[in-house]
Amino acid sequence: MSSEESGHRSLKELKELEGTYAMPTYARFPVRFVKGDGALLWDADGHEYVDFFAGLGVHNAGHCHPAIVSAIQAQVSEFMGSSNLYYSEPGLDLVKRLSESSLGGRVFLANTGTEANECAIKLVRKHAHARGIDRPRIVSLDSGFHGRSMAPLTATPRLAREDLFGPLPRGFDSVARDDPSAFDGVVGADTAAVIIEPIQGEAGVYPIADEVLLAAREACDRSGALLIFDEVQTGMGRTGSLWAYQQTPVVPDVMTAAKALGGGLPVGACVISAQLGEGLSLGDHGSTFAGGPVQIAAAHAALDVLSDPELLDQVISNGEYLRARLSDLDAVTEVRGRGLMIGIKIDDQHDAMAVGRAALREGLVLNVPGERTLRLLPPLTIDRGTIDRGLSVLSSVLG
Ligand SMILES: *Cc1c(COP(=O)(O)O)cnc(C)c1O
């Protein structure tokens, strides 16, 4: 079936619209998906694809999971919300679930990962001011990613271009991701917090070594600073536990979540430990859309699916299987990650972007975060047969 027959505009027309009206901030692959089911996608011409990307780690429960779809449908036809000036049962139930499943303290709901981190940054700065620090500083890892609004951007040194977007907010430092001793020189009396992704996602899937996480924890404890884990990409079962920190020897004081949290709709959250009390107070922060019942209904359904211990066990075993099979491929020189958050390095005979494009033509969706790096974030509900299908495409493209 062609796009015209299916009632869709041609890709050429979409490119013209983009070229005329859209700010060209994205490098798009030449395909438009119109349908998804589990770990499969279909484009407008009816071609089927195995999805090893899950919409950037958003659709952890698989595309259009029936429980998520029906939760959204039931809520959207009943009530779409009335702002945070009134009570909402789904939102308050969700903050309880998030707290009890992680750090045990209070929660602020946001809409995105960037907003969750923005909340965390305000919170740790306020906490520092309460300790008498006038000019609090935040330490991030220099290859980390925390979002694109001004403060999370500045905690993302790779993208924080003073020449383009300056003046950037003050009070940010960064250190290398692989040096446990790096915190010693930087974390001190004026440090509000250290922010770390326990596994760096956008950088190409780099798990942060336990020694580095422990060194960050110790530096924070020594100086009174808070430790923030950005679990926007690692959370919601991605690594085989609901939150990635649960497989490390470290518990953070603040955790941010988003991406898969909303079951495909935008939901972010900033969770703190019980010792931090209220965190933020009346008037300190807010959001028009956050906590709206439609996306929160989706979040509850996503949490139901993704906190199932059987599913989490399956993420571990399928992750081990997928990583082992990837290591068997001649062109693959390194396999990184945990659970179903996987990065691979390919040899210098191959260009990752060319591999990504060829895989797409052959019916496999994966992500290309670097010249020699591919990132795999399949839906966590994917079965072995579909994993094998994706692997055979990748193996033939790399062969
Ligand atoms: C995607 C991502 C963000 C930003 O989330 P948005 O929802 O795009 O704002 C922040 N931190 C990490 C680790 C991410 O992967």
The ligand as a Tripos MOL2 file, in Angstrom:
@<TRIPOS>MOLECULE
LIG
   15    15     1     0     0
SMALL
NO_CHARGES

@<TRIPOS>ATOM
      1 C1         15.8010   12.5440   28.0580 C.3       1 LIG1
      2 C2         16.5560   12.9280   29.2590 C.ar      1 LIG1
      3 C3         16.3240   14.1610   29.9100 C.ar      1 LIG1
      4 C4         15.3870   15.1960   29.3550 C.3       1 LIG1
      5 O1         14.0710   14.7450   29.3520 O.3       1 LIG1
      6 P1         12.9680   15.5280   28.4780 P.3       1 LIG1
      7 O2         11.7000   14.8030   28.8010 O.co2     1 LIG1
      8 O3         13.3840   15.4390   27.0500 O.co2     1 LIG1
      9 O4         12.9340   16.9200   28.9650 O.co2     1 LIG1
     10 C5         17.0200   14.4240   31.0660 C.ar      1 LIG1
     11 N1         17.8810   13.5320   31.5850 N.ar      1 LIG1
     12 C6         18.1290   12.3420   30.9930 C.ar      1 LIG1
     13 C7         19.0660   11.3840   31.6280 C.3       1 LIG1
     14 C8         17.4780   12.0090   29.8080 C.ar      1 LIG1
     15 O5         17.7450   10.8420   29.2120 O.3       1 LIG1
@<TRIPOS>BOND
     1     1     2 1
     2     2     3 ar
     3     2    14 ar
     4     3     4 1
     5     3    10 ar
     6     4     5 1
     7     5     6 1
     8     6     7 2
     9     6     8 1
    10     6     9 1
    11    10    11 ar
    12    11    12 ar
    13    12    13 1
    14    12    14 ar
    15    14    15 1
@<TRIPOS>SUBSTRUCTURE
     1 LIG1         1 GROUP 0 **** ****
